[in-house]
Amino acid sequence: MADLKKMYKTIMDDNFPDDMKITFGGQTLVYRKRAWKIPDEKTGELIEKGLRYGENPDQQAALFELVNGNLVLGDCRFIDPGNGLVSSISEGDMIQAGKHPGKTNLTDLDNALNILKYLSDRPAATILKHNNPCGVAYGATVSDAYAKANMADRIAAFGGCLVVNRAMDRATADMVSNNYLEVVAAPDFEEGVVAILSKRKNLRIVKINRISNLELYRSSRFVDFKCLIDGGIIVQQSPVNRVRTREDFLPAKTVSKGVEYAIERQPDARDYDDMLFGWNVEQGITSNSVIYVKDGVTVGIGTGEQDRVGVAEIAVFKAYTKYADALCFNKYGVPYKTFELEAAQGKRDSALLREIDEQTRGDKGGLAGSTMVSDAFFPFRDGVDVGIKEGIRAVVQPGGSERDFEVIEACNQANPKITMVFTGQRAFKH
């Protein structure tokens, strides 16, 4: 165990070359390995090093930035050099290196930006963990957005990566400093903010100027590589979200055996706001996934499951769990699991725990009135029935199933009726 602890504190050497060239026919992309001069954690001496390690502390890893060349494949032009986000972070941007950054820190940061690029119209915050969001929220201010994102899943946010899309202010920094995070990133930091955040010496504090212009990356594509265990490589274009405004949603209707089916309750302004928010957040979630959002905040996030009804149920379970924890923490200042343990030990009143459970069930874990979002069509109505049971008011899904008519019927038969739109586009992410 002592050796394993030492591994987590080790900055690995890497044997990757300083540059890398990828040729597509007659087109060549040139990449340069990134390294930073960062104070050594023990001696304080400046050392030049790239990534700390890969996904695990026994894996070498390197970060490469595109520095030359461009790529046109068919009618698609990929991102040109000089437009880096995470790959262009400099020593100056790394305001506090904390523990030297590793692969997972930067991929979490990257996927947070992938979500926030669709949420530029107002203050927003996202907290990532293991390349999936714990909580995403709009807010009236940055601090409001962070508070909502954090309480959406306070448990999972522990040790996560926080990114906000506006300059971080002191109010937000004060709240952040009370929690444990690995990474905090923003387009800028107001006066006094860094001093507050840097009290946590291991926190990585990163400035990314281009967060202010993230919307420019909405239509930009890049080459996505998937390496196989036999050394083979699959390449694909990165996805582009076709839904930008409410007008881009498609009416939920279909024809089956000559019979026309159409959703009866049409979306209102509130529905559209959450539909857009939820579908945008969905772009950064590992498939199979179903999520629930309400008033610009994630309520329950189900990720990476093999069946759609199962992931819809997991998202419900998580919503109830996180809701109960938030009630307990806000009322008694301790996590739900801590209260539960102490109640079992006779240190707290079990009746208070039952009150929390009853309120959670009564409020349906905050799911009542939420919007259900699925990254692919529902193959059967049982998936959407899970959400209807919890009191959802709207559904967003790609459509295209042979049984779309069943899902439409389920929404129309609900009391009150559920509205639904199709996106006409799947959002798988593996």
C-alpha positions in Angstrom: 0.0 0.0 0.0 2.9 2.4 0.8 4.2 1.8 -2.8 0.8 2.6 -4.3 0.6 5.8 -2.3 4.1 6.7 -3.6 2.9 6.0 -7.2 0.2 8.6 -6.9 2.7 11.2 -5.9 5.2 10.4 -8.7 5.6 12.4 -11.8 6.4 9.8 -14.5 9.0 10.2 -17.2 7.6 9.7 -20.7 9.2 8.4 -23.8 7.0 10.1 -26.3 8.7 12.2 -28.9 8.8 16.0 -28.8 6.7 16.2 -32.0 4.2 14.1 -33.9 3.1 14.2 -37.5 -0.1 12.6 -38.8 -0.6 12.4 -42.6 -4.0 12.1 -44.2 -3.2 11.5 -47.9 -1.3 14.6 -48.9 -2.3 16.6 -45.8 -0.1 16.6 -42.7 -0.9 17.8 -39.2 2.1 18.7 -37.0 1.8 18.4 -33.2 4.2 19.5 -30.5 4.5 17.9 -27.1 3.5 20.2 -24.3 5.5 20.7 -21.1 5.5 23.3 -18.3 8.1 24.7 -16.0 6.4 24.1 -12.7 7.8 24.2 -9.1 8.6 20.8 -7.7 6.1 19.8 -5.0 8.9 18.9 -2.5 11.8 21.2 -3.4 10.1 24.2 -5.0 12.7 24.0 -7.8 11.3 24.6 -11.3 11.1 21.4 -13.3 10.0 21.1 -16.9 7.6 18.2 -17.4 4.4 17.3 -19.3 1.6 15.3 -17.9 2.0 13.8 -14.5 0.8 10.4 -15.7 -2.0 8.8 -17.7 -5.4 7.5 -16.5 -3.5 5.4 -13.9 -0.2 6.3 -12.2 1.7 3.5 -14.0 0.8 4.8 -17.5 3.0 7.3 -19.3 1.2 10.1 -21.1 1.8 13.2 -23.1 -0.2 16.1 -24.4 0.3 17.3 -27.9 -0.8 20.7 -29.4 -1.6 21.2 -33.1 1.0 23.7 -34.3 0.9 23.4 -38.1 -1.2 22.2 -40.9 -4.9 22.0 -41.5 -7.2 19.4 -42.7 -10.1 19.3 -45.2 -12.0 16.1 -45.6 -14.9 16.3 -48.0 -16.9 19.4 -47.1 -15.6 19.5 -43.6 -12.7 21.7 -42.5 -11.2 20.8 -39.2 -9.9 23.2 -36.5 -6.8 25.1 -37.5 -3.6 25.7 -35.4 -3.7 28.6 -33.0 -7.1 27.8 -31.6 -6.1 25.6 -28.7 -8.0 25.4 -25.5 -6.7 22.8 -23.0 -3.8 21.9 -25.3 -2.6 25.5 -25.3 -2.5 26.0 -21.5 0.8 27.8 -20.7 2.7 28.3 -17.4 1.1 31.7 -17.1 -2.4 30.2 -17.5 -1.6 27.6 -14.9 -1.9 30.1 -12.1 -1.4 27.4 -9.5 -0.2 24.0 -10.7 -1.1 22.2 -7.4 -0.3 18.6 -7.9 1.3 18.4 -11.4 -1.7 17.9 -13.8 -2.4 14.4 -15.1 -4.4 13.1 -18.1 -7.7 12.9 -16.3 -7.5 16.4 -15.0 -7.2 17.8 -18.5 -9.8 15.5 -20.1 -12.3 16.5 -17.5 -11.5 20.1 -18.2 -11.8 19.5 -21.9 -15.3 17.9 -21.6 -16.4 20.7 -19.3 -15.6 23.1 -22.1 -17.4 20.8 -24.5 -20.6 21.3 -22.5 -20.1 25.0 -21.7 -19.7 25.9 -25.4 -23.4 25.5 -25.7 -24.2 27.5 -22.6 -22.7 30.8 -23.3 -25.8 32.9 -23.1 -25.7 33.3 -19.3 -23.6 32.4 -16.3 -23.1 28.6 -16.1 -21.0 26.2 -14.1 -20.2 22.5 -14.7 -18.4 20.1 -12.4 -16.8 17.1 -14.0 -15.7 13.8 -12.6 -14.3 10.8 -14.6 -15.2 12.7 -17.8 -18.9 13.0 -16.9 -20.7 15.9 -15.3 -21.7 15.7 -11.7 -23.8 18.8 -11.9 -24.4 21.5 -14.5 -26.4 24.7 -13.9 -27.3 28.1 -15.2 -27.4 30.9 -12.6 -28.2 34.5 -12.2 -24.5 34.9 -11.3 -21.4 32.7 -11.3 -21.8 32.0 -7.6 -25.5 31.1 -8.1 -24.6 28.8 -11.0 -21.8 27.1 -8.9 -24.0 26.7 -5.9 -26.7 25.0 -8.0 -24.2 22.8 -9.8 -22.6 21.7 -6.6 -25.8 20.9 -4.8 -27.1 19.0 -7.8 -24.6 16.2 -6.7 -22.6 17.4 -3.8 -21.3 13.9 -3.2 -19.8 13.3 -6.7 -18.5 16.8 -6.9 -15.9 15.9 -4.2 -12.5 16.0 -6.0 -14.0 17.1 -9.3 -13.1 19.7 -11.9 -15.1 23.0 -11.9 -15.3 25.2 -14.9 -17.3 28.5 -15.0 -17.9 30.5 -18.1 -17.6 34.0 -16.6 -14.8 35.5 -14.5 -14.7 34.0 -11.0 -15.6 36.4 -8.2 -14.9 36.4 -4.5 -18.3 35.0 -3.6 -17.8 32.0 -5.8 -14.2 31.5 -4.5 -15.4 31.6 -0.9 -17.8 28.7 -1.6 -15.3 26.8 -3.6 -12.7 27.1 -0.9 -15.1 25.2 1.5 -15.1 22.2 -0.8 -12.4 19.8 -2.2 -11.8 20.1 -5.9 -8.9 19.1 -8.1 -9.2 21.7 -10.8 -10.8 25.2 -11.0 -10.9 26.9 -14.4 -12.4 30.2 -15.6 -11.8 32.8 -18.3 -10.4 35.2 -15.6 -10.2 35.6 -11.9 -11.3 38.9 -10.2 -9.0 40.6 -7.7 -8.5 38.6 -4.5 -9.9 35.4 -5.9 -6.6 33.6 -6.5 -5.5 34.3 -2.9 -8.7 32.6 -1.6 -8.4 29.6 -3.9 -4.7 29.1 -3.4 -5.2 28.3 0.3 -5.7 24.8 -1.0 -2.1 24.1 -2.1 -2.9 21.1 -4.2 -5.7 22.8 -6.2 -4.9 23.4 -9.9 -6.1 26.9 -10.8 -6.3 27.4 -14.6 -7.1 30.4 -16.7 -8.5 29.7 -20.2 -9.1 33.0 -22.0 -11.0 31.4 -24.9 -13.8 30.3 -22.6 -15.3 33.8 -23.4 -15.5 32.7 -27.1 -16.5 29.0 -26.7 -19.5 29.4 -29.0 -17.0 29.6 -31.9 -16.2 25.9 -31.3 -19.8 24.7 -31.7 -19.4 24.0 -35.4 -15.7 23.2 -35.4 -14.8 19.6 -36.0 -11.7 17.6 -35.1 -10.4 14.1 -35.9 -11.4 11.7 -33.2 -9.1 8.7 -32.7 -10.0 5.4 -31.1 -7.1 3.0 -30.7 -7.8 -0.7 -30.6 -6.0 -3.3 -28.5 -4.3 -4.7 -31.6 -2.8 -1.3 -32.5 -5.4 -0.5 -35.1 -7.0 2.9 -35.2 -10.6 4.0 -35.9 -10.9 7.7 -37.0 -14.1 9.7 -37.1 -15.2 13.3 -37.3 -16.2 14.8 -34.0 -20.0 15.4 -33.7 -21.8 18.7 -34.2 -25.0 19.4 -32.4 -27.6 20.4 -34.9 -30.0 21.8 -32.3 -29.2 25.5 -31.6 -32.6 27.1 -31.0 -36.1 25.8 -30.2 -36.9 26.0 -33.9 -34.4 23.2 -34.5 -36.4 20.7 -32.5 -38.7 18.5 -34.6 -42.4 17.7 -33.8 -42.9 14.4 -32.1 -45.0 12.6 -34.6 -44.9 9.3 -36.6 -47.0 7.0 -38.7 -47.4 3.3 -37.8 -49.4 0.9 -39.9 -51.2 3.8 -41.6 -52.1 5.5 -38.4 -50.8 8.9 -37.5 -49.5 9.6 -34.0 -48.6 13.1 -32.7 -47.8 14.6 -29.3 -50.9 16.5 -28.0 -49.4 19.0 -25.5 -47.1 21.4 -27.2 -44.0 22.8 -25.4 -44.2 26.2 -23.7 -41.4 28.6 -23.1 -40.3 26.9 -19.9 -40.3 23.5 -21.6 -38.1 24.8 -24.5 -35.6 26.4 -22.0 -35.0 23.1 -20.3 -35.2 21.1 -23.5 -32.3 23.1 -24.9 -30.4 23.1 -21.7 -30.8 19.3 -21.3 -29.9 18.4 -24.9 -26.8 20.7 -24.7 -25.6 19.0 -21.5 -26.3 15.6 -23.1 -23.5 16.3 -25.6 -20.9 15.7 -22.9 -22.3 12.5 -21.3 -21.1 9.0 -21.8 -23.7 6.7 -23.5 -26.1 5.0 -23.0 -27.5 8.0 -21.0 -30.7 9.5 -19.7 -30.7 12.7 -17.7 -33.3 14.8 -16.0 -33.1 18.6 -15.8 -35.2 21.3 -14.2 -35.1 25.1 -14.3 -31.6 25.0 -15.9 -30.1 22.6 -13.4 -29.3 18.8 -13.7 -31.4 16.8 -11.3 -30.4 13.2 -12.1 -27.7 12.0 -14.5 -27.6 8.4 -15.7 -24.5 7.4 -17.7 -22.8 4.5 -19.5 -25.5 1.8 -19.2 -26.4 -0.9 -21.6 -30.1 -0.6 -21.6 -32.2 2.6 -21.8 -34.8 1.7 -19.2 -32.1 0.8 -16.8 -30.2 4.0 -17.2 -33.5 6.0 -16.8 -34.0 4.2 -13.5 -30.4 4.8 -12.3 -30.8 8.5 -13.0 -34.0 8.4 -10.8 -32.2 6.6 -8.0 -29.3 9.1 -8.2 -31.8 12.0 -8.1 -33.4 10.7 -4.9 -30.1 10.0 -3.3 -28.6 13.4 -4.1 -31.8 15.2 -3.1 -31.9 13.5 0.3 -28.2 14.3 0.9 -28.8 18.0 0.0 -31.8 18.2 2.4 -29.7 16.6 5.2 -26.6 18.7 4.5 -28.6 22.0 4.3 -30.6 21.2 7.5 -28.0 19.5 9.7 -24.6 20.3 8.1 -23.6 16.7 7.6 -23.9 14.3 4.6 -26.9 11.9 4.6 -24.6 8.9 4.9 -22.9 10.4 8.0 -26.2 11.1 9.6 -27.4 7.6 8.8 -24.3 6.0 10.4 -24.6 8.2 13.5 -28.3 7.4 13.8 -27.5 3.7 13.7 -24.9 4.3 16.4 -27.5 6.1 18.6 -25.8 9.5 18.2 -28.6 11.1 16.2 -32.4 10.9 16.1 -33.5 8.3 13.5 -36.9 10.1 13.3 -35.1 13.0 11.7 -33.7 10.7 9.1 -37.2 9.3 8.3 -38.4 12.9 7.9 -35.8 13.5 5.2 -36.7 10.2 3.5 -40.4 11.1 3.6 -39.8 14.6 2.1 -37.5 13.1 -0.6 -40.3 10.7 -1.6 -42.9 13.4 -1.4 -40.8 15.7 -3.7 -39.9 12.7 -5.9 -36.3 13.6 -5.5 -36.8 16.9 -7.2 -37.9 15.1 -10.5 -41.5 16.4 -10.5 -41.8 19.0 -13.3 -38.4 18.0 -14.8 -37.5 17.3 -18.5 -36.2 13.9 -19.4 -33.4 13.8 -22.0 -32.2 10.7 -23.8 -29.2 10.5 -26.2 -30.9 7.9 -28.4 -34.4 6.9 -29.2 -36.5 4.9 -26.7 -36.9 1.4 -28.2 -39.9 0.7 -26.0 -42.2 3.0 -23.9 -40.9 1.5 -20.7 -38.1 4.0 -20.6 -40.2 7.1 -20.8 -42.7 5.5 -18.4 -40.0 5.6 -15.8 -39.9 9.4 -16.1 -43.7 9.7 -16.3 -44.0 7.9 -12.9 -41.8 10.6 -11.4 -43.9 13.5 -12.7 -41.8 14.7 -15.6 -43.4 17.3 -17.9 -41.3 17.0 -21.1 -39.1 14.6 -23.0 -36.3 15.2 -25.5 -35.1 12.3 -27.6 -33.8 11.8 -31.2 -36.9 9.8 -32.4 -36.6 7.2 -35.2 -37.7 4.1 -33.3 -40.2 1.6 -34.8 -42.1 2.1 -31.6 -42.1 5.9 -31.5 -45.9 5.6 -31.6 -45.8 3.8 -28.2 -43.8 6.6 -26.6 -46.1 9.2 -28.1 -49.1 7.3 -26.7 -47.4 7.1 -23.3 -47.0 10.9 -23.2 -50.5 11.6 -24.3 -52.0 9.1 -21.8 -50.1 10.6 -18.9 -52.1 12.8 -16.5 -51.2 15.6 -16.9 -50.1 15.1 -20.5 -46.4 15.1 -21.3 -44.9 17.1 -24.1 -42.1 15.8 -26.3 -39.8 16.8 -29.2 -37.5 14.9 -31.4 -33.9 16.1 -32.2 -33.5 14.1 -35.4 -29.9 13.4 -34.2 -28.4 10.9 -31.9 -25.8 12.0 -29.3 -23.8 8.9 -28.5 -20.4 9.5 -26.8 -18.1 6.6 -26.0 
